[in-house]
Amino acid sequence: MKRKRFSQEFKAKVAIAAIKGQQTANEIASEYEVHVTQVNTWKKQLLANAGELFGQNGKKQQADHEQQTGKLYEEIGRLKVEVDWLKKKTGHLG
């Protein structure tokens, strides 16, 4: 028999349902057609890694922001040099 592969989104949906506590693990397992042990495992994984999810996103956003800021400063510098050169060529620079 071939093993079932579940998407990350599906696992998250099942784990969130388990965390809500509105249904028992057995009810969730029946609803999503997975084993009760799997429901509990995904719930534990979500609870254990929830802090990392927010931490990684913040670090990645900060790195992206710094990279974008660096590119913008680089472009500003290049444009300033071009403006100064054009002013010099046209005689507008004191």
N, C-alpha and C positions, 0 to 999 in steps of 0.2 A: 504494500500500500504506500502510495506517495504522500510525503509530508505536505501539509498545507503551509503556504507562505502568506503572511498577513502584512499589509502595508503599515507604515508608520502611523498614518492617519487613523486606520482602523484600530490599532493598538491604543492610541491615545484616546479615541472615543470610548473604548471599553474601559480603560483605566479611569477616565473621568467619571463615567457612570458608576464605577465602583467607589470612587472617592465621595461622590455625592451622598451615598448611603440611603438613597430612596428605595433601592431594591437590594435583596441579598445577593451574594456572589453566585448562588445557584440560579437565581432568576436571570441574572445578567448572562451567565454562561448559556442558559437555554435560549435566551433572546438572540444572542449573537452567534450561537452554535459553536462555542469553544468550550474547552474543559475548564472546570472551576479553578484548578491549579494555575492555569494560564492567566485567568482573570486576576488572581491574587498576585502572581508574579509581575504582571504589567503594572498593577497598582503600586507595588513596592518600588519598582523601577522608576515610576513617575515621581513618587514622593521623594525618593533618594536623589534624583537628578534635577528636581525642579529649580533649585538654587543655581545650578550650573547653567540652566537654560537662559536665565535672565542675565547672568554674569557674562556669558559668551557674547550675547547680543550687544551688550553695552560696550565691551571691548572692541568688537568688530565695527560698531558704529563710530567709535572714537577713532579707530585707525583709518576708516574711510574718510572721516571728516578731516583728519590731519593730512591725508594724501590729497584731498581735493583742495584744501587750503594752500598747501605747498604749490600745487599747479597754478592756482589763481595768483599767488604772489609772484610766481615766475612769469606769468603772462603780463602782470602789471609792470614788472621791471622791464620786460622786453618792449612793451608799448611806450613806456616813459623814455627809453633810449631812442625809439623811433621818433617820438614827438620832439625831443631835444635836437635830434639830427635834422629834422625837417625845419625847425625854427632856425637853426644855424644856417641851413642852405638858403632859406628865404630871407634871412637878415633880420628876423624878429627877435633874435637872442641878443640882449644888451651888449 
